[in-house]
Amino acid sequence: MIRLRIMLNNRRRFVISAALGALLVLLAGSANAQDPPPPPVTVRCVPNLSVNPSCTDYYPTIQAAVNAAHFGDAIFVGPGRYPESVTINVSALALLGAQAGNDARVDRHDPSKESIVDASSTGSSAFILNTFGAVIDGFTIEGGMSGTATGAPSPPAGIYATGAGTSLHVRNNILQDNSTGAYIVSGWVTVVKQNLFRNNNAGTAPNYGYGIYLSTGWYETITENEFAGNKTAAIDDNAAGAVTITNNTSENDGSFAIFTGSAQSVFSHNQGKNFGRKGVLAGSQHGDAAVAIGFGNGPLVISDNDLENGEAPISNGIAFTTAFGTTCGTPAGPCPSQGVSVTNNKIRGFPENGIVAQEQSGTGMLENSWIMGNEVLDNGVDGILIEVNNHNSSIIDNVAEGNHMFDCADDTGPGSGGTLGTKESWFNNTGNLSNLTGPPPLCTPGGRHDRD
């Protein structure tokens, strides 16, 4: 398998000391000047003192070291397999595996050099976070799947953080064979970077098959990660805000990203291919597109991504989709996405449509948005399709060619101010086949415009 990777010039940077130091300064600055100083930082090791020359105490298990730790301590974990579910109740704790500082996407093929936290025998998640400021760096994390243990969080995951994701840093880990790789709810200022999320499909429906599942958090950064074989989605942004998803790769996942009820999020400069090639999971909440945009999003930016090849049911490149329902709020009502910018993406080789705004009764799934500067090529049905009941969006400067039915299609019908009497404004698009013809056209025929 040819993997898509974003390579770093320096593969083996060890950055945890600086990151933890910055976190401690931040936390100390927020404390009252009259508060007593925190206890001195202790370096603890698992399973023995030989793991790191700075160690002053050692413990047979990770959980034993965590139980003994204080605010701001560091725990170094040596190579080996640790059949544990680790619960973290200590703030500003750094857990550093044998591969801390080493990008999980590069040269991490020798299990004997890994600190493997395996929760498969525990009936719970591998790491459970109940506090803030944690750093988890340099582990292989697997087996968070069943959720049968007494008090186990549901759904289980490799890393489970709900209400405790503040200043959580997840770096340089391999998260594999979990129900979900990382399940982060109500996190703030979370950073997930340089991890490998693969084959997280264990457990039971519906909450499984995700690399990362985010919900109701703010200011979260998902960057420079590799996703492979997660059959629901690499990333799900469910009602989270100000999430920045950049410079990630995806291969053989279900969707690359799912958005429902998100606000002020950005999905940009990501590369992915072969969506749905390994199928999707029965009963999972999967989408129908590489980027599946459900109800109630906005503002949202989808820009400068490269999306190539899908297999049913991942049939579209970017879809404003009814797959997750069409209503939200109390009382529930139609809930289209608004203020969405879909710009400068390259989309090709999907069995149905490159970009589609699907139909829902009354209002559609998209309004007051922009589709601009995209290259949409060689898809099985339409290049760009706006179905009925969507309205008031602008489709500008796109190149749509080689699509098997129409390059440009608009079914929105009579409306005020739209192109050819539709409810949308089409301007300066290139394409050979449109379902509506006449001046001004939806698309103007032109030569092949494959871009570098």
C-alpha positions, -999 to +999 in steps of 0.1 A: +000+000+000+013+034-010+008+056+020+001+093+018+025+110+042+035+145+052+072+142+061+089+164+086+125+175+081+134+164+116+119+130+124+131+127+160+124+160+177+117+156+214+094+184+224+076+173+255+099+191+279+091+224+262+054+217+259+051+207+295+071+236+306+049+260+287+018+243+302+031+247+337+039+284+332+003+288+319-012+270+349+011+288+374+002+322+359-035+315+365-030+306+402-036+331+430-003+347+442-012+337+477-016+300+469+011+276+482+036+265+455+029+232+439+050+202+451+083+196+432+080+176+400+089+140+403+101+118+374+086+083+378+094+052+356+076+020+346+087-007+351+121+001+365+147+028+371+167+019+339+140+035+317+154+070+322+183+084+341+161+111+357+139+086+374+136+087+412+108+062+417+096+032+397+064+011+395+054-022+380+024-007+361+014+026+345-017+029+368+005+025+399+027+053+387-003+075+380-018+068+414+014+080+431+019+110+409+013+147+418+005+178+397+031+183+369+049+150+373+064+130+344+060+093+339+084+075+315+072+041+303+097+016+289+092-007+259+068-036+266+032-046+267+010-032+295-024-050+298-041-020+315-069+005+315-052+037+329-074+063+346-057+097+350-070+119+378-038+141+382-036+174+364-007+184+342+007+149+340+030+139+312+030+102+302+059+095+279+062+062+261+093+047+246+087+065+213+080+100+229+090+127+204+091+102+174+065+108+147+042+079+147+039+080+109+076+073+103+097+042+110+075+028+138+074-008+126+092-027+155+068-036+183+097-045+206+106-008+207+071+003+216+053+009+249+020-009+241-010-001+263-034-030+256-069-027+271-084-057+253-086-077+285-100-049+307-134-042+292-126-005+291-106+022+274-069+022+274-066+058+288-094+075+307-088+112+314-107+129+342-086+160+346-068+187+325-034+193+311-024+157+302+003+149+277+002+114+261+032+109+238+050+080+222+027+049+229+010+023+209-026+023+222-049-006+214-078-028+226-102-001+239-133-018+227-158-036+249-169-013+276-181-041+298-161-033+329-180-018+359-179+020+355-162+018+321-169+049+299-192+043+269-183+043+241-148+029+249-118+042+230-080+042+229-081+076+247-113+086+263-116+122+276-149+138+283-151+171+302-114+167+308-098+174+275-086+209+284-050+214+272-048+177+263-019+169+240-019+136+221+013+133+201+033+106+184+011+077+192-001+047+172-038+042+180-051+009+165-078-017+169-099+003+193-136+011+190-125+047+184-090+059+185-096+091+205-130+101+219-128+137+231-159+155+244-159+191+258-122+195+252-106+230+251-073+238+235-067+202+225-038+193+202-037+160+184-005+158+163+018+133+144-002+102+154-012+072+133-049+061+136-055+028+120-082+001+119-102+015+149-133-006+141-137-028+172-167-028+196-203-023+189-225+001+169-232+029+166-202+047+182-173+029+165-151+031+135-137+066+141-101+076+142-111+107+162-145+117+175-149+153+188-180+168+204-189+201+220-153+212+225-136+244+213-102+254+199-090+220+190-062+213+165-059+181+146-028+183+124-002+161+107-018+128+115-022+097+093-055+078+092-060+044+076-088+018+076-112+035+101-144+024+085-168+051+097-146+082+095-111+094+101-125+124+120-160+133+132-167+169+143-201+168+161-211+202+175-175+212+182-163+247+175-132+264+162-117+230+152-088+232+128-081+201+108-050+205+086-022+186+069-036+152+076-037+121+053-064+095+049-064+062+030-090+035+030-111+052+056-149+056+054-153+093+053-123+116+058-144+140+079-179+143+091-194+177+102-227+180+121-236+211+140-200+225+139-192+262+141-161+281+130-142+250+120-116+246+092-107+215+071-078+224+049-047+211+031-056+175+038-050+146+013-070+114+010-079+086-013-097+053-017-126+062+006-148+033+015-125+007-001-126-015+030-163-010+033-182+006+062-194-009+095-229-022+099-250+001+121-224+028+122-233+065+116-213+067+084-217+093+057-219+091+020-189+113+010-152+118+017-163+151+034-198+146+046-214+178+058-247+172+077-271+196+093-265+229+111-229+238+103-215+272+098-195+291+094-173+263+080-143+263+056-134+234+034-104+244+014-073+232-005-079+195+000-070+167-024-097+140-024-094+110-048-115+079-054-144+065-035-164+033-034-200+030-025-215+040+000-188+067+001-200+078-033-194+116-033-164+138-029-180+166-008-217+163+001-241+185+020-259+154+030-291+141+045-273+110+058-275+122+095-310+137+093-322+171+083-334+188+115-320+202+147-330+224+176-359+224+201-384+221+187-367+203+158-369+221+124-351+222+091-314+230+097-293+237+066-257+246+068-249+283+061-218+304+056-198+275+042-169+281+019-158+252-003-127+265-022-097+253-041-103+216-036-093+189-061-119+161-063-119+132-087-129+096-092-161+093-071-189+070-082-216+097-080-209+134-076-178+155-070-197+182-050-234+179-042-260+198-021-287+172-015-324+177-013-345+180+019-380+192+022-385+229+025-350+244+027-324+220+014-291+213+031-271+244+020-278+281+017-259+314+017-226+297+009-198+297-017-184+269-040-154+285-056-122+276-075-125+238-072-113+213-097-139+185-101-130+158-126-140+123-138-168+115-113-195+089-121-225+112-123-223+150-119-193+172-112-212+199-092-249+192-084-273+215-065-306+197-058-340+212-052-348+233-022-312+246-017-308+283-024-288+315-023-254+301-028-227+312-054-209+287-076-179+306-091-146+299-110-148+261-108-135+236-134-158+206-138-148+182-166-150+146-176-179+138-153-202+111-168-236+129-168-233+166-162-203+187-153-227+214-139-262+207-127-288+228-109-323+214-100-333+243-077-359+256-101-374+291-105-360+316-081-351+353-080-316+364-089-303+330-098-287+318-131-312+306-157-340+312-132-326+290-105-321+298-069-282+298-072-257+322-088-233+305-113-205+325-127-174+318-148-174+280-144-157+257-169-175+225-180-187+209-212-221+195-201-248+213-181-284+203-174-295+239-181-283+258-212-286+293-225-271+327-216-258+330-190-247+294-188-240+273-157-207+263-172-188+272-204-170+245-224-133+247-222-101+226-225-090+201-199-078+221-169-059+196-147-040+216-122-007+209-105 
